[in-house]
Amino acid sequence: MQKPVKNPPASLRFISLLMLLMIFSLRGIAQFEHKLFSSNMMVEGRIHYGFIYAQHLELEMFNSHFPAFELSITKITYGKHKWERDYNYPLIGATLFYSGLGNNPALGQAYALMPFINFPLYKYKSLTIGFRFALGLGYLTKPFDRITNYKNLAIGSHLNAAANLMFELRYRLNYYLSMSAGVCLQHFSNGSLKLPNYGINAPMVNLGISYRPFKENQDIGDRYIAPTEPYSAIVRHTIEFDFGVLVGYKNMKAVFGQNFMVYHIFENTFIPIGKISKVGIGLDFSYDPSQLKILEMHDIQVDNKIKIVRPGINAAYQLVMSRLGFIFNIGSYLGGMEKSNGPLYEKLAVQYNFSTNFFATVMLKVHWGRADYIGWGLGYKFDKKYGKKTIR
């Protein structure tokens, strides 16, 4: 009797896929010989080793150590855009990530495709210390199911947001090859679009090697130097005011048998502290009707829905990148009835300024590392100039 043929393990299949993608990527790059782009592309492979951090007691069953793998396509910037020069010529690209997550039968495997930007923090000759921020879409093979996979309390959906924060040390061996080593945090979460959603957090260490397939392009030179606009050095101090409204969605059918819409109004006031950074203070008001159900579970009756409106005050920081702004808030609630989140909160938002005064935004609200909801919204902004004109 013929024995059944066993399929190779998923990690081996993924490594084979990475090798094929690398071969086809190099062939594709080799065919793309445009004089402004052919010499600033790299292909990089990276291997990680880490573990799942159990930020909640329910996740301790997933404790394990495991490898993970990445294949990245990276572009070296030359300052063609102003933000590239402001950020000291970062690396930009996209990475394909895979991990078996310890081969736990309830957790499954994780895949992610994440665009990223790698900011140089310090450079000395061939050595660079950098910080990489990657954000994209993740896919988990075995989400929670109340019948077939009830043990997975970490994630309730196949599709999730995937984020990677990494500090790395990069050393250039020669023109073609570079080595890298780093420490990172890989995160998967659906922002409570579908419960359960404790999220997956995996601290990891990694080693990588990158290959640059072309010789130096003489048409580019070392760096692209943009012309200076007339009077660009004459500046006045400004204060920025941002007003916005967001709507979020919480799928809580697994807990309460229904879904909820969350409403959030905010204002951020920013003062520039450099070409790329702004700091300030924020105010917000949030209305989350799921708190009514949570309070009822604790035998607390609410006679007026206005009582669950939660005003908050926070410190705000904005990282500016052309039309994009990455905004971070950390603050405290000033009132409102609730029984699950506590007095402190954090917000992470991406703001796209599609005109001088109007913007679109996506925000993730978090309570001590636990995602509460994702909100989408629109807003209005304006600047108020003050002080005399100065020349820098």
Secondary structure, 3 states (H helix, E strand, C coil): CCCCCCCCCHHHHHHHHHHHHHHHHHHHHHHCCCCCCCCCEEEEEEEEEEECCCCCHHHHHHCCEEEEEEEEEEEECCCCCHHHHHCCCCEEEEEEEEECHHHCCCCCCEEEEEEEEEEEEEEECCEEEEEEEEEEEEEECCCCECCCECCCCCECCCEEEEEEEEEEEEEECCCCEEEEEEEEEEEEECCCCCCCECCEEEEEEEEEEEECCCCCCCCCCCCCCCCCCCCCCEEEEEEEEEEEEEEEEEEEHHHHCEEEEEEEEEEEEEEECCCCEEEEEEEEEEECCHHHHHHHHCCCCCCCHHHHCEEEEEEEEEEEECCEEEEEEEEEECCCCCCCCCCEEEEEEEEEECCCCEEEEEEEEEECCEEEEEEEEEEEEEEEEEEEEEEC
